[in-house]
Amino acid sequence: MSATCDLSIIIVTWNVWDLLRACLLSIERCSRPVPGGHGESQGGKDGGSLREFGPPGRPHRLEVIVVDNASSDATAELLPARFPWVRLIANPENLGFTRGNNRGYACSRGRFVYFLNPDTELLCSGLAGDGLWQLFQAVAANETVGLAGPRLHYADNSFQNNRRRFPTPLTGFFESTWLGRLWPGNPWVRRMHMADWPPTFSHDVDWVTGAAMLARREALEAIRPPDAAGPFDEGFFMYSEELDLCHRLKRQGWRVIYVPQARVIHYEGRSSEQVVAARHIHFNASKVRYYRKYFGPVWAELLRRYLLWEFRWQLMLEGLKFILGHRRPLRQARMAAYRQVLASGLRPSPVETSPG
């Protein structure tokens, strides 16, 4: 690993070139070319070179690695031409979020690693200040911190809560379910979402959502299995992978913190919106897998059966609305998605033991 690289930014993308382009432009605004053109090209057909960030008197160097999961929107062709300083890893198939991040991690060199979604934009000027530098410093300046998350905002600049406590066995029955909609103020989800803590000051959390996470490589190496490419558990195709990652970091004694001084815009969910059935399957199967890993097979099976019961009811209700002639194309699409969910059985991949 090159000692000249302080930060690796890893972005896994799939068919969102317009958002990825905006994300990379925001990184351009938060960084600058290395003076004299000595950006130390990474070489090879994948290209890429280092850039500087931080105060001019305290320059640090970063690399950006984009892992393209076989996008069909010409991302692999457009990116090298527009952003030659970015290193491109083009996968022949969609490896998912966790495997994609692990592959990018295996190729990275930074002492710190910033996992960033393509549907994000860094805020590094004006009233927001230099958010990239602030988040980096929050981790680098304290050796007990293993991972940090910034303050997220929606496109309209409203607050997007990304701070979390670990779920309890009952949380999964109320998070993003009918029970949660029937009882929106339930204590389990309120506790997990840290509704009792204001988001205006920096504080320790159990985990942060995976749209933007800056971590210390030393901490990630402490939880990476010896034969694995990276720190993420690849049994989670997508969803719950950041929860699992932070859980293992905390078990190893590392702190996870929230840094509101660093701000990031998050245009939530554009990649997953392209495949509705797959999103339902991965979200809920990952939840079941997390429960099996941390609460045991009994809780996991109870949750799996409850979630399937919910989808059966939703399928019946959509069928009734279809018969009544209410927005039939929408009902057809939803019924098709729910049938795929039920056919999957929401059976997650096996749980294996890993460090942490």
C-alpha positions in Angstrom: 0.0 0.0 0.0 1.4 3.4 -0.9 2.1 5.6 2.1 1.2 8.7 0.0 -2.5 7.8 -0.1 -4.4 9.0 2.9 -8.0 8.3 1.8 -9.6 5.9 -0.6 -13.2 6.8 -1.7 -15.0 3.7 -3.0 -18.3 4.0 -5.0 -20.3 1.0 -6.2 -22.6 1.9 -9.0 -25.3 0.3 -11.2 -27.2 2.2 -13.9 -27.1 5.6 -12.4 -24.6 7.5 -14.5 -26.3 10.9 -14.0 -26.1 10.6 -10.2 -22.6 9.1 -10.3 -21.5 12.0 -12.4 -22.9 14.5 -9.9 -21.2 12.6 -7.1 -17.8 12.7 -8.8 -18.2 16.4 -9.6 -18.8 17.0 -5.9 -15.6 15.1 -5.1 -13.8 17.3 -7.7 -15.1 20.4 -5.8 -13.8 19.0 -2.5 -10.3 18.2 -3.8 -7.7 19.5 -6.3 -5.1 18.1 -8.6 -1.7 17.3 -7.1 0.6 20.4 -7.8 3.0 19.9 -10.7 1.0 17.0 -12.1 2.6 14.5 -9.7 -0.6 12.7 -8.9 1.1 9.2 -9.1 -1.0 7.5 -11.7 -2.2 4.1 -10.6 -1.3 2.7 -14.0 -3.0 0.0 -16.0 -6.1 0.2 -18.2 -8.3 1.1 -15.3 -6.5 4.5 -15.0 -6.9 6.8 -12.0 -4.5 9.2 -10.2 -4.3 10.8 -6.8 -5.8 14.2 -5.8 -5.3 16.5 -2.8 -7.8 17.5 -0.2 -7.8 19.4 3.0 -6.4 22.9 3.9 -3.6 24.0 1.5 -1.1 24.0 4.3 -2.0 20.5 5.3 -2.5 18.6 2.0 -3.6 15.0 2.1 -4.0 12.7 -0.9 -7.0 10.7 -2.0 -7.9 8.2 -4.6 -11.3 7.4 -6.0 -12.3 3.9 -7.1 -15.6 3.3 -8.9 -16.8 -0.3 -9.0 -19.3 -0.6 -11.9 -21.7 -3.6 -11.5 -22.2 -4.2 -15.2 -24.3 -1.1 -15.8 -26.1 -1.0 -19.1 -26.1 2.9 -19.3 -22.6 3.2 -20.7 -21.0 4.1 -17.3 -17.9 2.1 -18.1 -17.4 4.0 -21.4 -18.4 7.5 -20.1 -16.5 7.5 -16.8 -12.8 7.3 -18.1 -13.4 10.1 -20.6 -15.0 12.5 -18.1 -13.1 11.6 -15.0 -9.6 10.2 -15.9 -8.4 10.6 -12.3 -10.9 8.0 -11.2 -9.9 4.3 -11.2 -12.6 2.1 -12.8 -13.2 -1.5 -11.9 -15.8 -2.9 -14.4 -17.4 -6.1 -13.2 -18.8 -8.5 -15.8 -22.0 -9.0 -13.7 -23.9 -7.3 -10.8 -22.0 -8.5 -7.8 -24.2 -6.5 -5.4 -23.3 -3.8 -2.9 -21.2 -5.8 -0.5 -19.1 -7.8 -3.0 -18.6 -4.6 -5.0 -17.3 -2.7 -2.0 -15.1 -5.6 -1.0 -13.6 -5.7 -4.5 -12.9 -1.9 -4.4 -11.5 -2.2 -0.9 -9.1 -4.9 -2.0 -7.7 -2.6 -4.7 -7.5 0.5 -2.4 -4.5 2.0 -0.7 -5.7 4.6 1.7 -5.1 4.6 5.5 -8.8 5.5 5.6 -11.6 4.3 3.4 -14.8 6.3 2.5 -17.6 4.0 1.3 -19.9 6.4 -0.7 -23.1 5.7 -2.6 -23.3 7.0 -6.1 -26.5 8.9 -5.3 -24.7 11.3 -2.9 -23.1 14.7 -3.2 -20.4 16.0 -0.8 -20.9 19.5 0.4 -17.5 21.2 0.7 -18.1 25.0 0.3 -20.1 27.9 1.6 -21.9 27.6 4.9 -21.4 23.8 4.9 -17.6 24.1 5.1 -15.3 21.4 3.9 -17.3 18.4 4.8 -14.9 15.9 3.4 -12.0 17.2 5.5 -14.2 17.5 8.6 -15.3 13.9 8.4 -11.8 12.7 7.7 -10.4 14.6 10.7 -13.1 13.3 13.0 -11.8 9.8 12.4 -8.1 10.5 11.9 -7.7 12.7 15.0 -9.0 10.0 17.4 -7.5 6.6 17.4 -10.5 5.0 19.2 -12.8 5.9 16.3 -13.2 3.1 13.7 -16.0 4.6 11.6 -17.9 7.9 11.2 -21.0 9.0 9.3 -21.9 12.6 8.2 -25.2 14.4 8.5 -27.3 13.4 5.5 -29.9 15.6 3.7 -32.5 14.9 1.1 -32.5 16.8 -2.2 -34.7 19.5 -0.7 -32.1 20.0 2.1 -34.4 18.5 4.8 -32.7 16.3 7.4 -32.3 12.6 6.6 -31.7 10.6 9.8 -28.8 8.1 9.4 -28.0 7.6 13.1 -29.0 4.3 14.7 -28.9 2.1 17.7 -28.8 -1.6 17.3 -32.2 -3.2 16.8 -33.7 -5.4 19.5 -35.5 -8.7 18.6 -38.8 -6.9 18.3 -37.6 -4.0 16.1 -37.7 -6.0 12.9 -41.4 -6.6 13.3 -42.1 -2.8 13.4 -39.4 -1.4 11.0 -40.8 -0.9 7.5 -43.8 -3.2 8.1 -47.5 -2.9 8.6 -47.1 -2.9 12.3 -44.8 0.1 12.1 -47.3 2.0 9.9 -50.1 1.1 12.3 -48.0 2.3 15.3 -45.6 4.9 14.0 -44.6 6.0 17.4 -43.7 2.5 18.7 -40.7 2.5 21.1 -38.6 0.0 19.2 -38.2 1.9 16.0 -38.0 5.3 17.9 -35.2 3.8 20.0 -33.3 2.5 16.9 -33.7 5.8 15.1 -32.4 7.7 18.2 -35.5 9.9 18.3 -34.4 11.0 21.8 -31.1 12.5 20.6 -30.9 15.8 18.7 -28.9 15.5 15.4 -27.1 18.8 15.8 -24.0 17.7 17.7 -21.4 15.0 17.3 -21.9 11.8 19.4 -21.3 8.1 19.5 -23.9 5.8 17.8 -24.2 2.1 17.3 -24.2 2.3 13.5 -24.9 4.7 10.6 -26.6 3.9 7.3 -24.4 2.9 4.5 -24.8 5.9 2.1 -21.7 7.5 3.5 -19.3 5.8 5.9 -15.6 6.8 6.5 -13.6 4.2 8.3 -10.1 3.5 9.6 -8.4 0.8 7.6 -6.9 -0.6 10.8 -10.4 -1.1 12.2 -11.7 -2.7 9.0 -8.7 -5.1 8.9 -9.5 -6.1 12.4 -12.9 -7.5 11.3 -11.9 -8.7 7.8 -11.8 -12.6 7.7 -8.4 -13.8 6.6 -9.6 -15.2 3.3 -12.0 -12.3 2.4 -11.4 -9.5 0.0 -12.8 -6.9 2.3 -14.6 -6.2 5.6 -18.2 -6.6 4.4 -20.1 -9.9 5.0 -20.9 -11.0 1.4 -23.9 -13.0 2.7 -25.7 -9.6 2.6 -26.2 -8.9 -1.1 -27.4 -5.4 -0.1 -29.2 -4.0 2.9 -28.1 -4.6 6.6 -24.5 -4.9 5.5 -23.6 -1.6 7.2 -25.5 -2.7 10.4 -23.5 -5.9 10.5 -20.2 -4.1 9.8 -20.7 -1.6 12.6 -21.8 -4.4 14.9 -18.5 -6.2 14.4 -16.5 -3.0 14.8 -18.2 -2.3 18.1 -17.5 -5.8 19.3 -13.9 -5.2 18.6 -13.9 -2.1 20.8 -14.0 0.5 18.0 -16.2 3.6 18.3 -18.7 4.6 15.7 -19.6 8.3 15.6 -21.9 10.8 13.9 -20.4 14.0 12.6 -23.1 16.6 11.7 -20.5 19.2 10.7 -19.8 17.1 7.6 -22.9 17.2 5.3 -23.8 15.0 2.4 -26.9 15.1 0.1 -28.4 11.7 -0.4 -30.8 11.1 -3.3 -32.1 7.9 -1.7 -32.8 4.6 -3.5 -32.4 5.3 -7.2 -30.5 2.1 -8.0 -32.9 -0.2 -6.0 -35.9 1.5 -7.5 -35.1 -0.1 -10.8 -35.8 -3.6 -9.5 -38.8 -3.5 -7.1 -39.1 -7.2 -6.4 -35.4 -7.6 -5.9 -35.4 -4.7 -3.5 -38.1 -6.3 -1.4 -36.4 -9.7 -1.4 -32.9 -8.3 -0.5 -34.2 -5.9 2.1 -36.2 -8.5 4.0 -33.9 -11.5 3.5 -31.0 -9.4 4.8 -33.1 -8.5 7.8 -33.8 -12.2 8.5 -30.1 -13.0 8.0 -29.1 -10.3 10.5 -31.5 -11.8 13.0 -30.2 -15.3 12.5 -26.6 -14.0 13.0 -27.2 -12.0 16.2 -30.5 -13.2 17.7 -30.5 -16.9 16.7 -32.6 -19.1 14.4 -35.8 -18.9 16.4 -36.1 -15.2 16.2 -35.0 -15.3 12.6 -37.7 -17.8 11.7 -40.4 -15.9 13.5 -39.5 -12.8 11.6 -39.3 -14.6 8.3 -42.8 -16.1 8.7 -44.3 -12.8 9.8 -42.8 -10.9 6.8 -44.1 -13.6 4.4 -47.5 -13.3 6.0 -47.5 -9.6 5.4 -46.6 -10.1 1.7 -49.4 -12.6 1.3 -51.9 -10.1 2.7 -50.5 -7.4 0.4 -50.9 -9.7 -2.6 -54.5 -10.4 -1.6 -55.3 -6.6 -1.2 -53.6 -5.7 -4.5 -55.6 -8.5 -6.2 -58.9 -7.1 -4.8 -58.0 -3.6 -6.0 -57.2 -5.0 -9.4 -60.6 -6.7 -9.6 -62.3 -3.4 -8.6 -60.4 -1.7 -11.5 -58.3 0.6 -9.5 -55.1 1.6 -11.3 -54.7 -1.9 -12.8 -51.2 -1.5 -14.3 -49.8 -0.6 -10.9 -51.7 -3.4 -9.2 -50.3 -5.9 -11.8 -46.8 -4.7 -11.2 -47.1 -5.0 -7.4 -48.7 -8.4 -7.5 -45.9 -9.7 -9.8 -43.3 -8.3 -7.3 -45.0 -9.8 -4.3 -45.3 -13.2 -6.0 -41.5 -13.1 -6.5 -41.0 -12.3 -2.8 -43.2 -15.2 -1.7 -41.5 -17.5 -4.2 -38.1 -16.6 -2.7 -39.2 -17.6 0.8 -37.0 -14.8 2.1 -34.4 -17.4 2.9 -31.0 -15.8 3.5 -27.6 -17.2 2.7 -26.0 -19.3 5.5 -24.4 -17.4 8.4 -20.7 -18.0 8.9 -18.5 -17.0 11.8 -16.3 -14.0 11.2 -13.9 -11.9 13.3 -15.8 -9.6 15.7 
